[in-house]
Amino acid sequence: MTTKATRAVGVDIGGTGIKGALVDLEAGQLLSDRVKVATPAGAEPDDVLAAVRSVLDTLGVTDADIPLGVAFPAIVKTGRTLSAANVADTWIGFDAEHFFEDGLGREIHFANDADVAGVAEARYGAARGVKGLALLTTLGTGIGTAMLHNGVLIPNSELGHLQRANHKSDAEAWAAYSAMEREQLSWKTWAKRLQWYYDYLEFLLSPDLFIVGGGVSKHADEFLPLLTLKTPIVPAVHRNNAGIIGAAALALAQETGTDAQGAAQNLVDTTT
């Protein structure tokens, strides 16, 4: 059995769904079934808190002795959410970490959803041991990004909001997986939009590796072969569970009192 010291709970809040599980942090694997509920319509703070509480109740992990990490789709600095692309505007400038701690009656670690997915891939997945710049993109309701340079997380990159010249909508409004579903695009048509997006990232950043996460990564064979890039591009090892695993991993690292970036680096250092 895995000891309590190597377990933590990860909750990944997205624009359409809220997922959670108990995680084995030695193996980087889920110890429990993944519990998922729909993100409440409007995604106001009180409603999201109630949904997170429901996930934890279903998992049976309300014990405050088990570290809890929560991933959220926004810029997160010192526990405050500074953006709200796919949730209510109420979150902008909101002291979200304290809000969740008060509402759940326990300490938590709170971070950007794509950043924690990047941490999971750096410790257990496709970015492990990668030298140079690895760029994880999560394709879902929006486009999240995590930048990892020699395993060091550069938080809150928000490259899904790159602007399209002469267009009112940004990259994620046009090229996220939700756009494919909303407009009923074929894989081939959607891949043309992704080609533009990854070409743009290549030009700006010259990355050494692209990693594709989010729910659509389970269909990577349908669209990744349609892309022509100089940079290698691979699916995330942990697919849509990377946010859960990364949030749990950072929650345990946070027990040492380091900040999010320092905690992420500590986690990566244990595997190098």
C-alpha positions in Angstrom: 0.0 0.0 0.0 1.1 3.6 -0.7 1.8 5.5 2.5 -0.2 8.5 3.4 2.9 10.8 3.0 2.9 10.0 -0.8 -0.8 10.7 -1.4 -2.6 13.9 -2.2 -5.9 14.9 -3.8 -6.0 16.8 -7.0 -9.0 18.7 -8.3 -9.0 20.2 -11.8 -11.6 22.9 -12.5 -12.4 23.5 -16.1 -14.8 25.5 -18.2 -17.1 22.5 -18.7 -16.1 20.0 -16.1 -14.6 19.6 -12.6 -12.6 16.5 -12.0 -10.9 15.0 -9.0 -9.1 12.0 -7.7 -6.7 10.6 -5.0 -3.2 10.4 -6.5 -0.1 8.3 -5.8 2.7 10.8 -6.0 5.5 8.2 -6.2 4.1 6.6 -9.4 2.2 9.6 -10.7 -1.0 7.6 -11.0 -4.6 7.8 -9.8 -5.3 5.8 -6.7 -9.1 6.2 -7.0 -11.6 6.4 -9.7 -11.8 9.9 -11.3 -14.9 11.8 -10.2 -16.3 14.3 -12.6 -19.2 16.8 -12.4 -20.3 19.5 -14.8 -19.0 23.0 -14.1 -22.1 25.0 -13.0 -23.7 27.3 -15.5 -22.2 30.7 -15.2 -19.3 29.3 -13.0 -19.8 31.8 -10.1 -17.6 31.2 -7.1 -20.2 29.9 -4.7 -21.5 27.4 -7.3 -18.0 26.2 -8.2 -17.2 25.7 -4.5 -20.3 23.6 -4.1 -19.3 21.5 -7.0 -15.8 21.0 -5.7 -17.2 20.0 -2.3 -19.4 17.4 -4.1 -16.4 15.9 -5.8 -14.5 15.6 -2.5 -17.5 14.1 -0.8 -17.9 11.5 -3.5 -14.2 10.7 -3.3 -14.5 10.4 0.5 -11.4 12.5 0.9 -12.5 15.4 3.1 -9.8 14.5 5.6 -7.7 17.7 6.0 -4.6 15.5 6.7 -4.4 14.6 3.0 -3.0 17.5 1.0 -5.3 19.1 -1.6 -4.4 20.9 -4.8 -6.9 22.8 -6.9 -6.2 23.7 -10.5 -8.1 26.6 -12.1 -8.4 28.1 -15.6 -7.1 31.6 -14.9 -3.9 33.5 -14.2 -3.1 32.8 -10.6 -0.7 34.9 -8.5 -0.4 34.6 -4.7 -3.7 32.8 -4.6 -5.7 35.4 -6.6 -7.3 34.8 -9.9 -6.5 37.6 -12.3 -8.4 36.5 -15.4 -11.7 34.7 -16.3 -11.7 33.4 -19.9 -14.2 30.6 -19.4 -15.7 31.3 -16.0 -17.6 34.2 -14.4 -16.0 37.7 -14.4 -16.5 37.6 -10.6 -13.2 35.7 -10.5 -11.1 38.6 -11.8 -9.1 39.9 -8.9 -10.7 37.4 -6.6 -8.9 35.9 -3.5 -9.7 32.4 -4.7 -7.3 30.4 -2.6 -8.6 31.8 0.7 -12.2 31.5 -0.6 -11.7 27.8 -1.2 -9.9 27.3 2.1 -12.7 29.0 4.1 -15.4 27.1 2.1 -13.7 23.7 2.5 -12.4 24.2 6.0 -8.9 23.2 5.1 -5.6 24.5 3.6 -5.2 24.0 -0.1 -2.7 24.8 -2.9 -4.2 26.7 -5.8 -2.6 27.2 -9.2 -3.3 27.6 -12.9 -4.6 24.5 -14.6 -2.2 24.3 -17.5 0.8 25.0 -15.2 -0.1 22.0 -13.0 -0.6 19.8 -16.0 2.9 20.9 -17.1 4.3 19.9 -13.7 2.7 16.5 -14.0 4.3 16.0 -17.5 7.7 17.3 -16.2 7.7 14.9 -13.3 6.0 11.8 -14.7 5.4 12.3 -18.4 6.5 13.6 -21.8 8.5 16.6 -20.5 10.6 14.5 -18.1 14.3 15.1 -18.7 13.7 17.4 -21.7 16.4 20.0 -22.1 15.5 23.4 -23.4 11.9 24.7 -23.8 9.0 22.2 -23.5 5.7 23.8 -24.2 2.5 22.0 -23.1 -0.8 23.1 -24.6 -4.1 21.9 -23.3 -6.8 21.9 -26.0 -10.3 21.9 -24.4 -12.8 24.6 -23.7 -10.0 27.0 -24.2 -6.2 26.7 -24.8 -4.0 26.6 -21.8 -0.2 26.6 -21.9 2.6 25.7 -19.6 6.2 26.6 -20.4 9.0 24.5 -18.9 12.6 25.5 -19.5 15.0 22.7 -18.4 12.2 21.5 -16.2 11.7 24.9 -14.5 8.0 26.1 -14.7 7.5 29.6 -16.1 4.0 30.2 -14.7 1.0 31.9 -16.2 2.1 32.0 -19.8 -1.5 32.3 -21.2 -0.5 31.7 -24.8 -4.0 30.6 -25.8 -4.8 34.3 -25.9 -2.5 35.2 -28.8 -4.3 37.6 -31.0 -5.1 36.9 -34.6 -4.3 39.7 -37.0 -7.3 41.5 -38.3 -9.7 39.3 -36.2 -11.6 40.1 -33.1 -11.3 36.6 -31.6 -8.1 35.2 -30.1 -6.4 31.9 -30.7 -8.4 29.8 -28.3 -11.7 31.1 -29.6 -10.7 29.9 -33.0 -8.6 26.8 -32.4 -9.6 25.3 -29.1 -11.3 21.9 -29.2 -14.5 23.6 -28.2 -14.4 25.5 -31.5 -14.1 22.2 -33.4 -17.2 20.9 -31.5 -19.1 24.1 -31.8 -18.6 24.5 -35.5 -18.7 20.8 -36.2 -15.3 20.9 -38.0 -13.6 17.8 -39.4 -10.3 16.7 -38.0 -8.6 18.0 -41.2 -10.2 21.4 -41.0 -9.5 21.8 -37.3 -5.9 20.7 -37.9 -5.4 23.6 -40.3 -6.3 26.0 -37.5 -3.9 24.1 -35.2 -1.2 24.4 -37.8 -1.5 28.2 -37.8 -1.4 28.2 -34.0 1.7 25.9 -33.6 3.5 27.7 -36.4 2.9 31.0 -34.5 4.3 29.5 -31.3 7.3 28.1 -33.2 8.1 31.5 -34.7 7.8 33.3 -31.3 9.5 30.8 -29.0 11.5 28.2 -30.9 10.5 25.4 -28.5 12.3 22.0 -28.4 9.1 20.0 -27.7 5.3 20.5 -28.0 3.1 18.4 -25.7 -0.6 18.3 -26.3 -2.9 17.7 -23.4 -6.6 18.1 -22.6 -9.5 15.8 -23.3 -8.9 15.7 -27.1 -5.4 14.3 -26.6 -6.9 10.8 -26.4 -7.6 11.3 -30.1 -4.1 12.5 -30.9 -3.8 10.0 -33.8 -6.6 11.8 -35.6 -4.9 15.2 -35.8 -1.3 15.3 -34.8 -0.2 13.4 -38.0 -1.9 16.2 -40.0 0.5 18.9 -38.6 3.8 19.8 -40.3 6.2 21.4 -37.8 9.9 21.7 -37.2 9.3 21.0 -33.5 8.5 17.5 -32.3 4.9 17.3 -31.1 3.6 14.5 -28.8 0.5 13.8 -26.7 0.7 14.2 -23.0 1.4 11.0 -21.2 -1.3 11.6 -18.7 -3.8 13.0 -21.2 -6.7 14.7 -19.4 -5.6 13.5 -15.9 -2.4 15.7 -16.0 -4.2 18.6 -14.2 -5.4 16.3 -11.4 -1.9 14.7 -10.9 -0.1 18.0 -11.1 -2.4 19.7 -8.7 -1.9 16.9 -6.2 1.8 16.9 -6.7 2.1 20.7 -6.0 -0.2 20.4 -3.0 2.2 17.9 -1.4 5.3 20.0 -2.3 3.6 23.1 -0.8 3.7 21.4 2.6 7.4 22.5 2.6 6.3 26.1 2.4 7.8 26.9 -1.0 6.0 28.9 -3.6 4.4 27.4 -6.7 7.4 27.8 -9.0 9.8 26.6 -6.3 7.5 23.6 -5.5 7.4 22.7 -9.1 11.1 22.8 -9.4 11.5 20.6 -6.3 9.3 18.1 -7.9 11.2 18.0 -11.1 14.5 17.9 -9.3 13.5 14.6 -7.6 13.5 12.9 -11.0 16.7 14.2 -12.5 
